[in-house]
Amino acid sequence: MDPRTNPFAPGAGTPPPELAGRDGLVERAQVALARNRRGLPGRGLLLSGMRGVGKTVLLNRFALEAEAEGMPTCAIEAPEARSLPSVLAPALREPLLRLDRRKAAGRKAGRALRALGSFVKSLRVSYGELQFGLDLETEPGVADTGDLEIDLSALLMAVGEAAGERDTAFVLLVDELQYVAELELSALLVALHRCAQRRLPVAFFGAGLPQMAGRMGRAKSYAERMFDFVEVGALNEAAARVALEVPAEAQGAGFTAAALHAVYRRTEGYPYFLQTWGKHAWDVADSSPISKADVDTATGLAIAELDASFFRVRLDRLTPSERTYLRAMAEMGPGPHRSGEIAAALGRKVTSVAPTRAKLIAKGVVYSPSHGLTAFTVPWFDAFIRRTVAAGEAG
């Protein structure tokens, strides 16, 4: 069929044509936003899950829901090699300027902007990468101590006061939370906690790999009482059918029941994989409805695309010793696996391979679902490693 009308679009954070199976999460976010706007307690959502399940898509949807209600939003992605303040500070400028420029804006919006200026100025000493220019005045005595925990709390409270003065809520969304350093994560949690204690309208939504929830709890023990932790996983078969059928029908096409079941069986309901199979099945089909034979033909193309992009970008970041560790782990299946068993497969002691495991966790390739266990953060990564990494690769 015509690839120019193909509705399926696998991509990093690219919204699917039909956000199937997630209505409950969107509604929970809407409730939290509405409560925050009214100055009522509203627990934000922290989404955890493997790569390709749609966490970023959901965060973006939450941001759109907030913006539709006129709430200023700040959406950032935590980087691996930079500090949280270096990403957060410039991203705050635009929503604060918009809040300040609202008709009949009160004095607190201007104060929040000056607090941001103070925050940047004070942290330039501690964070050398904060070398950007912001045309902002400073607010003496606010967010200018150089202590991240104190200053970030003062800044977010000033932002919350400005939002409250305008009868709205400020919404902060942070993706890839697992990359935030523990001290910075602790400071963020303290700041959000103080805003909540003062009933300031500051809403927070976050997303990260499965280890994120544990890191939040280690940073601050009260984190579990501040947010609703939600594990985002694969779709069930009914939702997967909707994700395929609705976009196809919008283009005047469809799938046979056997084709839909075949896609679900091949993808196990993972949203990114559904989009990949849908794309290739559409392209190989001569006409509608797309058949099981079309899905079977598309399978090799879909796997080849995943190998060349979705999986490959993660493998290319790894050292030879890290690849060797993953190869031994992959031979044991999808996991999770006991770290001692992986070490034994490598003919090494657990203590000698622990640094390699730690680096893989830091890179977001594996995680520890519980003490002594290791699992892949990417579905099907074990099969990809077996196809790609030679047994006994140097390490």
HURA-V702720 format. One record per residue. SS is DSSP state (@ for helix, = for strand, . for the rest). PSI is psi in radians with two decimals (NA if undefined). Layout:
SS&PSI ; SS&PSI
This chain:
.&2.98 ; .&2.02 ; @&-0.32 ; @&-0.35 ; @&0.17 ; .&2.06 ; .&-0.21 ; .&2.33 ; .&1.42 ; .&2.35 ; .&2.93 ; .&1.80 ; .&0.05 ; .&2.19 ; .&2.32 ; .&2.76 ; .&-0.40 ; .&2.00 ; .&1.38 ; .&2.57 ; .&0.13 ; .&0.22 ; @&-0.68 ; @&-0.68 ; @&-0.69 ; @&-0.72 ; @&-0.70 ; @&-0.68 ; @&-0.72 ; @&-0.73 ; @&-0.79 ; @&-0.73 ; @&-0.77 ; @&-0.70 ; @&-0.76 ; @&-0.72 ; @&-0.55 ; .&0.07 ; .&0.32 ; .&2.67 ; .&2.26 ; .&1.90 ; .&2.18 ; =&2.92 ; =&2.38 ; =&1.95 ; =&2.19 ; =&2.61 ; .&3.04 ; .&2.97 ; =&2.47 ; .&0.17 ; .&-0.09 ; .&0.41 ; @&-0.80 ; @&-0.69 ; @&-0.75 ; @&-0.75 ; @&-0.76 ; @&-0.64 ; @&-0.71 ; @&-0.71 ; @&-0.73 ; @&-0.68 ; @&-0.74 ; @&-0.79 ; @&-0.59 ; @&-0.44 ; .&0.18 ; .&0.29 ; .&2.29 ; .&2.34 ; =&2.67 ; =&1.89 ; =&2.15 ; =&2.83 ; =&2.14 ; .&2.23 ; .&2.85 ; .&-0.60 ; .&0.15 ; .&2.88 ; .&2.75 ; @&-0.80 ; @&-0.62 ; @&-0.41 ; @&-0.66 ; @&-0.77 ; @&-0.95 ; @&-0.51 ; @&-0.44 ; @&-0.41 ; @&-0.86 ; @&-0.86 ; @&-0.56 ; @&-0.66 ; @&-0.71 ; @&-0.70 ; @&-0.68 ; @&-0.52 ; .&-0.03 ; .&2.62 ; .&2.31 ; .&0.57 ; .&2.44 ; .&-3.10 ; @&-0.36 ; @&-0.46 ; @&-0.74 ; @&-0.64 ; @&-0.68 ; @&-0.68 ; @&-0.73 ; @&-0.59 ; @&-0.65 ; @&-0.72 ; @&-0.74 ; @&-0.72 ; @&-0.82 ; @&-0.79 ; @&-0.76 ; @&-0.58 ; @&-0.13 ; .&-0.49 ; .&-0.70 ; .&-0.53 ; .&1.73 ; .&-0.40 ; .&-0.07 ; .&1.03 ; .&0.86 ; .&2.73 ; .&2.23 ; .&2.21 ; .&1.10 ; .&2.50 ; .&3.00 ; .&2.84 ; .&1.73 ; .&2.32 ; .&0.03 ; .&2.14 ; .&0.65 ; .&0.42 ; .&-0.35 ; .&-0.09 ; .&2.04 ; @&-0.74 ; @&-0.78 ; @&-0.82 ; @&-0.69 ; @&-0.63 ; @&-0.82 ; @&-0.71 ; @&-0.88 ; @&-0.55 ; @&-0.67 ; @&-0.68 ; @&-0.76 ; @&-0.70 ; @&-0.68 ; @&-0.73 ; @&-0.73 ; @&-0.63 ; @&-0.48 ; .&0.24 ; .&0.73 ; .&-3.00 ; .&2.57 ; =&2.37 ; =&2.10 ; =&2.26 ; =&2.22 ; =&2.11 ; =&2.80 ; .&0.79 ; @&-0.39 ; @&-0.29 ; @&-0.14 ; .&2.24 ; .&2.61 ; @&-0.71 ; @&-0.66 ; @&-0.65 ; @&-0.71 ; @&-0.76 ; @&-0.70 ; @&-0.76 ; @&-0.69 ; @&-0.76 ; @&-0.78 ; @&-0.63 ; @&-0.74 ; @&-0.63 ; @&-0.74 ; @&-0.70 ; @&-0.56 ; .&0.15 ; .&0.64 ; .&2.45 ; .&1.27 ; =&2.00 ; =&2.54 ; =&2.33 ; =&2.42 ; =&2.87 ; =&2.64 ; =&3.10 ; .&2.95 ; .&-0.50 ; .&-0.16 ; @&-0.78 ; @&-0.77 ; @&-0.68 ; @&-0.65 ; @&-0.76 ; @&-0.63 ; @&-0.58 ; @&-0.77 ; .&2.18 ; .&-0.43 ; .&0.05 ; @&-0.64 ; @&-0.34 ; @&-0.10 ; @&-0.48 ; =&2.87 ; =&2.01 ; =&2.16 ; =&2.19 ; =&2.07 ; .&2.18 ; .&-2.76 ; .&2.77 ; .&2.64 ; .&3.02 ; @&-0.63 ; @&-0.77 ; @&-0.64 ; @&-0.67 ; @&-0.77 ; @&-0.73 ; @&-0.48 ; @&-0.75 ; @&-0.80 ; @&-0.85 ; @&-0.68 ; @&-0.77 ; @&-0.57 ; @&-0.37 ; .&0.22 ; .&0.42 ; .&-3.11 ; .&3.11 ; =&2.61 ; .&2.80 ; @&-0.66 ; @&-0.63 ; @&-0.74 ; @&-0.76 ; @&-0.67 ; @&-0.71 ; @&-0.77 ; @&-0.74 ; @&-0.69 ; @&-0.69 ; @&-0.27 ; .&0.33 ; .&0.10 ; .&2.18 ; @&-0.75 ; @&-0.69 ; @&-0.63 ; @&-0.77 ; @&-0.68 ; @&-0.81 ; @&-0.69 ; @&-0.74 ; @&-0.87 ; @&-0.60 ; @&-0.69 ; @&-0.83 ; @&-0.58 ; @&-0.34 ; .&2.41 ; .&-0.57 ; .&2.97 ; .&2.55 ; .&2.66 ; =&2.28 ; .&2.97 ; @&-0.63 ; @&-0.65 ; @&-0.72 ; @&-0.74 ; @&-0.73 ; @&-0.66 ; @&-0.39 ; @&-0.82 ; @&-0.69 ; @&-0.70 ; @&-0.79 ; @&-0.71 ; @&-0.68 ; @&-0.75 ; @&-0.76 ; @&-0.68 ; @&-0.30 ; @&-1.28 ; @&-0.80 ; @&-0.77 ; @&-0.68 ; @&-0.46 ; @&-0.64 ; @&-0.66 ; .&-0.27 ; .&-0.06 ; .&2.62 ; .&2.87 ; @&-0.71 ; @&-0.60 ; @&-0.67 ; @&-0.69 ; @&-0.73 ; @&-0.80 ; @&-0.62 ; @&-0.77 ; @&-0.69 ; @&-0.73 ; @&-0.57 ; .&-0.37 ; .&-0.05 ; .&-3.01 ; .&-0.41 ; =&-2.98 ; =&2.78 ; =&2.63 ; =&2.34 ; @&-0.62 ; @&-0.62 ; @&-0.63 ; @&-0.77 ; @&-0.72 ; @&-0.67 ; @&-0.48 ; @&-0.13 ; .&0.53 ; .&2.90 ; .&2.66 ; @&-0.72 ; @&-0.53 ; @&-0.46 ; @&-0.07 ; @&-0.71 ; @&-0.64 ; @&-0.78 ; @&-0.75 ; @&-0.70 ; @&-0.66 ; @&-0.64 ; @&-0.76 ; @&-0.58 ; .&-0.05 ; .&0.40 ; .&-0.64 ; =&2.93 ; =&2.96 ; .&1.78 ; .&-0.44 ; .&2.99 ; .&2.22 ; .&0.00 ; =&2.63 ; =&2.37 ; =&2.72 ; =&2.55 ; .&-0.14 ; =&2.16 ; .&2.46 ; .&0.19 ; @&-0.50 ; @&-0.75 ; @&-0.69 ; @&-0.76 ; @&-0.73 ; @&-0.59 ; @&-0.48 ; @&-0.69 ; .&2.14 ; .&2.45 ; .&2.37 ; .&0.34 ; .&2.50 ; .&2.44 ; .&NA
